[in-house]
Each structure stands twice: as C-alpha cells, then as structure tokens.
Amino acid sequence: MKLTSSAHYSIFLLSSILGLSSASYSSHLGDDAPCVARSPTTGLYFDLNAISLSPPEMKDGHKLSKDARDNSWYAKGHDYPANFTINICAPVIENVTDVVGIESPRWKNVSAYYERDNKRYSIGQQASEPFFRGRKLVLNYTNGSPCPDAYNMGSSNVSTRTKSTIMSFLCDRDAAPNMATPSFVGSMDECSYFFEVRSSAACGGIAVDPNAGGLGPGGVFGVIMVIAIAVYLIGGCAYQRTVMHQRGWRQCPNFSLWAGVFDFVKIWQVRIT
C-alpha cells in the first residue's frame, strides 16, 4: 500500500510528538534544585528529597500520619565506639542540644552526629547539594565538632579542623520507596567519616519540574492518542479515496464496520423507546 503525502505527514507528526513528549520529561529540574543532582555522564536526575526526613506533623500531641518517622536514619558503628544518627539534605529530626564545640544557634542545623562518653559530637552541618565525583553520587557535611587535638597540628596559627562527613549513595532497586540504609564505612582520624547509603532514590530517573509548564504523563498520553486517531482517519481516508476510489462517507476507514455499529445502536434505541 502506498501512502499519500498527507498520510506521510501524519506519521511524521506522530513520531515528532513522541520524541518531544519523551524529551519533555528531561532536564526541567534545574541543577541548583535542593537535594537534586544531575549525572554528567547519563544526564539522569537523582532526587534525594524522597529520603530527606522532616519532623512529623502533629495535632493535639499525636502524629497526623501513623507511618511518619519520628527519628532520623541510623547507622551502627560496629568496631567504632559509637553509633550514628543521620539525615539526608536536612537537619536530624531529633532535638539536638549540648553539641561539643558547636554554638547553640547552630544545634538546629546538625545533620549527622554521634554520642560517646555522654557527649554529643556533630559530624557535619546541614547541606543540600549532592554532586557527582566521577560516577559516584556523594553528599558532604562539614563544620562539625572540633577534631581531636592530636589532629590539629598543635599550632595556634593553624585553623582548628572540624569533623566532616561524606556519604556515597548506591542504587538499591529492591529497597522500599522513601527508605535509606546508611552504613558506616570508617574514619581514619576521627575527623572525617565515610558512609554508604543504599536507596532506590540513588537509582536516578527522568524528572519533571511541575513549574516548567511541560506535559505530564496524562497529557502526553492524550496527545499520543489524538495523533494516533488523526493518523488513522487521514491515512484511512487517503487510502480509500486514492486506492479504492471511494467517495462520500465510504471514504472513511472501515466504513462498513462503523455503519453496522451505528445501525445496531439505532435499532436498540428504537426498541428501548
């Protein structure tokens, strides 16, 4: 079967819409969006907001949602003599006070800490700018509690080092949505702490910015359906007119089928009335 120019145009239009619709999903989120990073190699967006915890909404002393977490992520220290409390891109949910070496106005911005010998140590202040180092998605927290004196060079001319945290995010497609599993990897000098965080949020995906004005999934599906129907009608009419030499209503594709359906409906309407 040979298609006319109008049919060719319809097919071309359909393929163009499909390409544009898929493209509309990508790169609408700005690279400076909080807790979002874009891979320089794949172009995929990694949105860690799904595992960034917020204090549960309360009403009359009770949580509005039973499933809302009231504690941050937890990592065992194993051979390190402390366990760790961590949040992603946000301060920990817990009410943190009396943090060693941290002024009281900054207690509310502690994003990772541990307790040891009845003292609380910050290992990083809140930060919401994950980035890629090669193929690794990482997030850094800095400006925690002062490092032990043995690692501060013993000189007043050198600024006091502070504890910091680096987290490397690993894709775990089997993880439940909005869940993260941080694991403590190690600390060479009790000043820098390294964690691995497994989560489905670290698998990446094509993102849509709701403020970008692009089509959502429903809109894209609707456009595809409209174009498909247009291709069916235009291509079918062109074939019936040029190849089958039909005129009038018989130019419509599958005219006999639709005529039979119309007659069937009309007969049933007569019987019902």
C-alpha positions as CSV (number, residue, x, y, z in Angstrom):
1,M,0.0,0.0,0.0
2,K,1.3,3.5,-0.9
3,L,0.5,6.3,1.4
4,T,-0.2,9.8,0.1
5,S,1.7,12.9,1.2
6,S,-1.0,13.7,3.9
7,A,-0.6,10.2,5.4
8,H,3.2,10.6,5.4
9,Y,2.8,13.9,7.1
10,S,0.6,12.4,9.8
11,I,3.1,9.7,10.6
12,F,5.9,12.2,10.7
13,L,3.9,14.3,13.1
14,L,3.2,11.3,15.3
15,S,6.9,10.4,15.5
16,S,7.8,14.0,16.3
17,I,5.2,14.2,19.1
18,L,6.5,11.0,20.6
19,G,10.1,12.4,20.5
20,L,9.0,15.7,22.0
21,S,6.9,14.0,24.7
22,S,9.8,11.9,25.9
23,A,12.1,14.9,25.8
24,S,9.6,16.9,27.9
25,Y,10.4,14.7,30.9
26,S,14.1,15.5,30.9
27,S,16.1,18.5,32.2
28,H,13.2,20.5,33.6
29,L,14.7,20.4,37.1
30,G,17.4,22.9,37.5
31,D,20.8,21.7,38.6
32,D,20.5,24.0,41.6
33,A,17.3,22.4,42.9
34,P,17.8,21.4,46.6
35,C,18.9,17.8,47.2
36,V,19.0,17.0,43.4
37,A,22.0,16.2,41.3
38,R,22.3,15.5,37.5
39,S,24.7,12.9,36.3
40,P,27.2,14.4,33.8
41,T,27.6,11.0,32.1
42,T,24.0,9.8,31.7
43,G,22.0,13.1,32.1
44,L,19.7,11.4,34.6
45,Y,18.4,13.3,37.6
46,F,18.9,12.0,41.1
47,D,16.4,13.4,43.6
48,L,17.3,12.6,47.2
49,N,14.3,14.5,48.6
50,A,12.5,11.2,48.9
51,I,14.9,10.1,51.7
52,S,15.2,13.6,53.3
53,L,13.2,13.3,56.6
54,S,11.2,16.1,58.2
55,P,9.6,16.2,61.6
56,P,6.1,14.5,61.6
57,E,3.2,16.9,61.6
58,M,1.5,16.9,65.0
59,K,-2.0,17.6,66.2
60,D,-3.1,17.5,69.8
61,G,0.2,15.7,70.6
62,H,-0.4,13.0,68.1
63,K,1.1,12.3,64.6
64,L,-1.3,13.0,61.8
65,S,0.2,10.1,59.9
66,K,0.9,6.8,61.7
67,D,3.7,6.0,59.1
68,A,5.5,9.3,59.6
69,R,9.0,8.7,61.1
70,D,9.9,10.5,64.3
71,N,13.6,9.6,64.2
72,S,16.4,10.0,61.7
73,W,18.4,7.4,59.8
74,Y,20.6,5.2,62.0
75,A,23.9,3.6,61.3
76,K,25.8,1.2,63.5
77,G,29.4,2.0,64.3
78,H,30.4,-1.7,64.6
79,D,34.1,-1.5,65.7
80,Y,33.8,2.3,66.2
81,P,32.8,3.0,69.8
82,A,29.6,4.9,68.8
83,N,26.6,4.7,66.6
84,F,25.5,7.5,64.2
85,T,22.3,9.4,63.6
86,I,22.0,10.9,60.1
87,N,19.5,12.8,57.9
88,I,19.8,13.5,54.2
89,C,19.9,17.1,53.0
90,A,18.3,18.3,56.2
91,P,18.9,18.5,60.0
92,V,18.2,15.5,62.1
93,I,14.7,15.1,63.4
94,E,15.9,14.7,67.0
95,N,16.1,17.7,69.2
96,V,19.9,18.0,69.5
97,T,21.4,20.1,72.3
98,D,24.8,20.4,74.1
99,V,26.8,19.6,71.0
100,V,30.6,19.7,71.6
101,G,32.2,22.8,70.0
102,I,29.0,24.0,68.3
103,E,27.3,27.2,69.3
104,S,23.7,26.8,70.4
105,P,22.2,28.7,67.4
106,R,23.8,26.0,65.2
107,W,22.4,23.0,67.0
108,K,19.3,23.0,64.9
109,N,21.4,22.6,61.7
110,V,23.2,19.4,62.7
111,S,22.6,16.8,60.1
112,A,24.8,14.0,61.5
113,Y,26.1,13.2,65.0
114,Y,27.1,10.5,67.4
115,E,27.2,10.2,71.2
116,R,30.2,9.0,73.1
117,D,31.1,9.1,76.8
118,N,27.9,11.1,77.5
119,K,28.9,13.7,75.0
120,R,27.3,14.6,71.7
121,Y,29.5,15.3,68.7
122,S,28.4,16.8,65.4
123,I,30.0,15.3,62.3
124,G,28.5,17.9,59.9
125,Q,26.1,20.7,59.4
126,Q,23.2,20.6,57.1
127,A,23.9,20.7,53.3
128,S,21.6,20.1,50.4
129,E,23.9,20.0,47.4
130,P,24.7,16.4,46.3
131,F,27.1,16.1,43.4
132,F,28.9,13.6,41.3
133,R,32.6,12.7,41.7
134,G,33.1,10.6,38.6
135,R,30.3,8.1,38.6
136,K,29.7,8.4,42.4
137,L,26.9,10.4,43.8
138,V,28.1,12.0,47.1
139,L,27.0,14.5,49.7
140,N,29.3,16.3,52.1
141,Y,28.6,17.7,55.6
142,T,31.2,20.0,57.1
143,N,31.8,22.3,60.1
144,G,31.1,19.7,62.8
145,S,32.6,19.5,66.2
146,P,36.3,20.1,66.5
147,C,38.6,17.2,65.7
148,P,40.7,15.7,68.5
149,D,43.7,17.9,69.5
150,A,46.2,15.3,68.1
151,Y,45.0,16.1,64.6
152,N,45.1,19.9,64.8
153,M,48.8,20.2,64.2
154,G,49.3,21.7,67.7
155,S,49.8,25.2,66.4
156,S,47.7,28.3,67.1
157,N,48.5,29.5,63.5
158,V,46.5,26.7,62.0
159,S,42.8,26.8,62.0
160,T,41.1,24.1,64.1
161,R,39.9,21.2,62.0
162,T,36.3,20.2,62.4
163,K,34.6,16.9,61.9
164,S,33.0,16.2,58.5
165,T,31.0,13.5,56.7
166,I,31.0,12.2,53.2
167,M,28.2,9.9,52.0
168,S,28.3,7.8,48.8
169,F,24.9,6.8,47.5
170,L,24.3,3.4,46.0
171,C,21.4,2.3,43.9
172,D,19.2,-0.4,45.5
173,R,16.1,-1.1,43.4
174,D,14.8,-3.6,45.9
175,A,14.6,-1.0,48.6
176,A,11.2,0.2,49.7
177,P,10.2,3.6,48.5
178,N,11.4,6.5,50.6
179,M,13.8,4.3,52.5
180,A,17.5,4.6,53.0
181,T,20.1,2.3,54.6
182,P,23.2,4.1,55.7
183,S,26.3,2.0,56.6
184,F,29.3,3.3,58.4
185,V,32.5,2.5,56.4
186,G,35.2,4.1,58.5
187,S,37.1,7.0,59.9
188,M,40.9,7.2,59.7
189,D,41.4,10.1,62.1
190,E,38.1,10.6,64.0
191,C,37.8,13.7,61.9
192,S,36.4,12.5,58.6
193,Y,33.6,9.9,58.5
194,F,32.6,7.9,55.4
195,F,29.2,6.3,54.9
196,E,27.5,4.4,52.1
197,V,23.8,4.9,51.7
198,R,21.7,2.4,49.8
199,S,18.3,3.6,48.4
200,S,16.1,3.4,45.4
201,A,16.4,7.2,45.3
202,A,20.0,6.7,44.2
203,C,19.0,4.9,41.0
204,G,18.2,8.1,39.1
205,G,15.4,8.8,36.8
206,I,13.9,11.3,34.3
207,A,12.4,14.2,36.2
208,V,9.7,16.7,35.5
209,D,9.5,20.1,37.1
210,P,5.9,21.0,37.8
211,N,6.7,24.7,37.3
212,A,8.2,24.2,33.8
213,G,4.8,24.0,32.1
214,G,5.7,20.7,30.3
215,L,3.2,18.0,29.7
216,G,2.6,15.4,32.5
217,P,2.2,11.7,31.8
218,G,-1.6,12.1,31.3
219,G,-1.1,15.0,28.9
220,V,1.5,13.1,26.9
221,F,-0.8,10.0,26.6
222,G,-3.7,12.2,25.5
223,V,-1.5,13.9,22.8
224,I,-0.4,10.4,21.5
225,M,-4.0,9.2,21.4
226,V,-5.1,12.3,19.4
227,I,-2.3,12.0,16.9
228,A,-2.9,8.2,16.5
229,I,-6.6,8.8,15.8
230,A,-5.7,11.6,13.3
231,V,-3.2,9.2,11.5
232,Y,-5.9,6.5,11.4
233,L,-8.5,8.9,9.9
234,I,-6.3,10.8,7.5
235,G,-4.4,7.7,6.3
236,G,-7.5,5.6,6.0
237,C,-9.4,8.3,4.1
238,A,-6.4,8.8,1.8
239,Y,-6.2,5.0,1.1
240,Q,-10.0,4.6,0.5
241,R,-10.1,7.6,-1.9
242,T,-6.9,7.0,-3.9
243,V,-6.7,3.2,-3.9
244,M,-10.3,2.0,-3.5
245,H,-11.7,5.1,-5.4
246,Q,-14.4,5.6,-2.7
247,R,-16.4,8.8,-2.4
248,G,-18.6,10.4,0.3
249,W,-18.9,8.6,3.6
250,R,-17.4,5.5,2.1
251,Q,-14.0,7.2,2.2
252,C,-14.0,6.7,5.9
253,P,-11.7,3.8,7.1
254,N,-13.7,0.7,8.0
255,F,-16.9,2.4,6.8
256,S,-18.9,-0.9,6.8
257,L,-17.9,-1.7,10.4
258,W,-18.8,1.7,11.7
259,A,-22.1,1.8,9.7
260,G,-23.0,-1.6,11.2
261,V,-22.3,-0.3,14.7
262,F,-24.4,2.8,14.1
263,D,-27.3,0.7,12.8
264,F,-27.1,-1.6,15.8
265,V,-27.2,1.3,18.2
266,K,-30.1,2.9,16.4
267,I,-32.1,-0.4,16.5
268,W,-31.6,-0.8,20.2
269,Q,-32.6,2.8,20.8
270,V,-35.9,2.2,18.9
271,R,-36.6,-1.0,20.9
272,I,-35.9,0.8,24.2
273,T,-38.2,3.7,23.4
